Amino acid sequence: MPFNNRCSIKGTYHPPGDKSISHRILILAGQAIGRSQIFNLLEGEDVMNTLKAMKLLGVRILKKKNKYFVYGLPPGGLFQPDKLIDFGNSGTGIRLLSGLISSNNIEVKLVGDKSLSQRPMRRVTEHLSKIGANIKLKKKLFPPIKLKGTGNALPLTFNIVIPSAQIKSAIMLSALNTKGIVKIKEFKSTRDHTENMLKSMGYNIKVKEVSKYRFIEMRNNKELKTINYKVPGDPSSAAFFISAACLKPGSKLIVKNILYNKTRVGFIKTLKSMGGEIKIISKKKVNNELIADLKIEQKKRLNSTTLESIQVPLQVDEIPILSIAASFASGISVFKGLKELTVKESNRLLLIHENLKKIGVKSKIKNYDLYIYGDNNLKKGGAIIKHNDDHRILMSFFIANIICKKNNIIKDKSCVKTSYPRFFKHVSQFIN
Ligand code: S3P
C-alpha cells in the first residue's frame, strides 16, 4: 500500500520527456530537409499519434536504440495520405497538424477519440480558413476535420484572443509554407516552444513581448536546419511529484533536467506563494529552452493563495494538482478565470469541483473562478473518483490519496498512457 498518512516523497527523480516539445520536435524536424535526431522523446500515446501522423504525411521516422531519427521533407512537400489520420486523445496533435496541413496542397480527414470529438476546433480552423484552406467540421465545431489545404497560402496578420498555444502554433506551422510575412498578436502569453524551436533551427522569426501581449513575425526566407534535440523533462508531469513533496512532511525530492520555461512553471511560483520550498540547484539553456535541477523540501505547512486569470495560461495543465495542494493549505484559495479548463480533455473545472466534494473538501465555482476551502487536516477520502478518462484529473486525484485518511477508488487507470505511461511506476518509486 503506497499511501498512508505518514508517507513522504523522496529520491532523485527524472521526469519523462516534455509532451509539448515532443509533438513540436517531430513536426518541425519533419520540415527540415535532412536527418534530425531526437533523444528522450516522450513515448506517450498522444505523441506517438503525432509521430504516426507525420509518417502518414510522408516523413520517414526511425527509432534506433533510444534515439529517433527524422528525415524531413521541405515545407509544402507533405504527401497525400491514403487514409484518415487518428489523433486519439490529443488536442495538441490534431490542432498543430491542422495548421501544418492547411498550407499543403493535400486533402485529409482528421479524427479523434470520444473526448477529442467533443473539443472545439473552430478556434483554430477559423484562422486557417482565412489563408485559403477549405475546412469542414462536425456541427461546424468539432472533429472530424475535413481539410483541403492550399499550396498558395495568404500571408496575413492574426489576432489571437483565446489564450492558446495550440491556436498560435497551428498558425505558425501554416506559415512555414506561406510566402511573405506572417504576423501574430497574442493577447495573453502562452507557451512559446514553437517560437524557441524555430529560432534554434535557424528560421527567420522575431518575437517581442510588450506588457501582456506577444508579437510574432515570421519571414519565410530561410530553410529550417536539421537539429539534434534532447527533450527536457516535462514540468506538467513533474508537477504531481513536486506538489506532493510540498505537502508531505519529511519530503526531500531532487528533480533532474526539468524544462524551466517561464510559460510552463507558473505552478512552481504558485506553490512557492503558498510556502512551498522549491529551490533551483542548477540551470542551463539548451536550444533556447531553460532546463533546471530542483530541490524540494517540505519544511512547513502550506497556506492558501490567489491566482489571477493572466497567470492561468502559464499553469493551465497544473490547476487540477494545484487544487489538491490548495485543499491541504490553510485558508481559502481562489483560482480565477478558468474558462479554458472547461474545454480540455474533460470539463476539468467541473470534475475538480465534484471530486473535491467527494473526498471531503468544500469548493465553489463562481463565474469560472474556483474557490477552495482548505485546511491542514487529512480529508475523509474513500470516494469513487470520476475522471472521464482525463489523465490529469486521474493523476491529481490519485496523488490526493496522500492527503486522505482512506484511499480513493479509481477505476480504469489506462488513460495515464496519453501523457505519462510510467506514472504508477514513479509513484511506487518516490512515494513511500
Ligand atoms: C499545449 C497547449 C495547452 C495545453 C496542452 C498542450 C501545447 O493547450 O493545455 O496540454 O502543447 O501547445 P491550449 O494551448 O489550447 O491552452
Residues whose N, C-alpha, C, O or C-beta is under 5 A from the ligand:
A	BS01	S3P	S20 T92 P163 S164 A165 Q166 V316 D317
